[in-house]
Amino acid sequence: DGGITQSPKYLFRKEGQNVTLSCEQNLNHDAMYWYRQDPGQGLRLIYYSQIVNDFQKGDIAEGYSVSREKKESFPLTVTSAQKNPTAFYLCASSIQHRQGARGANVLTFGAGSRLTVL
Amino acid sequence: KQEVTQIPAALSVPEGENLVLNCSFTDSAIYNLQWFRQDPGKGLTSLLLIQSSQREQTSGRLNASLDKSSGRSTLYIAASQPGDSATYLCAPARGYQKVTFGTGTKLQVIP
């Protein structure tokens, strides 16, 4: 079945450590995204990538880094510079419209990774 | 900046009842609006996507409407079932990287 796989499902981190969350998709989608979800707040965009070897900052990129070396993979690193990293992290993907076409595509989400800082 | 409000924040209904979830947004210049379902501790599942040129979309017992000019969308659930219990999120979009999510309506359907 096609979909998005996020791992690990739960992750605990000590202060000062970097951690990397994995996101893999077999949907052949061009675009991939990382969102953060906190209680009582809507999802917030951390980073997104339209094509391989290219990615852009979202609304809350500080303290995070990403890479897009393969179309199917978009890992997120939560660095020690992120002051409040405890949250639920969601990866998503979508088919990319052709250049200049309007509209966002249907977003497909993974099951999420919950990061807790001890 | 787009702001999305979903009312009510929580809703509890008996099984079989028809219900309406509301979503309002401040920037009406959207390309489409998506409704999602989220179960506790899980990712989001797309339910319906309405393009800006459409007025409504239907899928099974779900019907979503869009009034772009007034910045409103509703999700209608017919004959609710306990399995419908989840949080429902609306997300108006203006481009693939400009999707704004509401905080959701938490629905509980009581058997």
Interface residues (C-beta under 8 A of the other chain):
Chain A: I4 Q6 A31 Y33 Y35 G40 Q41 G42 L43 L45 Y48 Q50 Q56 G58 F88 L90 A92 S94 Q96 H97 R102 G103 A104 N105 V106 L107 T108 F109 G110 A111 G112 R114
Chain B: V4 Y31 N32 Q34 F36 G41 K42 G43 L44 T45 S46 L49 Q51 S52 L89 A91 A93 R94 G95 Y96 Q97 K98 V99 T100 F101 G102 T103 G104
